[in-house]
Amino acid sequence: MRTRITFAGAIMLCLALLGACANPESRQASRQAVQAASDAKDDATCREKGLIPGTEPYDQCRASLANEAAEEAALQERRRIEFQKTLGAGTSDYTGR
């Protein structure tokens, strides 16, 4: 099962990278595909624990996984900003993006 989760993560990363170069419609489709893959991974994780969709424990499991993902995304964004600051050190036009 871990292999499938790792494979799903690799697919999500590839889709995200491809979406960065595409037109707005393609980027939206890429984001939706990444979200669908993430939802499927979270669903599988909670079901492996024996939880049944529609129950409070399942909902708590999904919420916990969503919180972990949000925290990881926030950490990655902070790292990206710090990296950009490092690259932009000494320039007067640093905008943080």
Beta strands, then each sheet from edge to edge (+ up, - down):
end
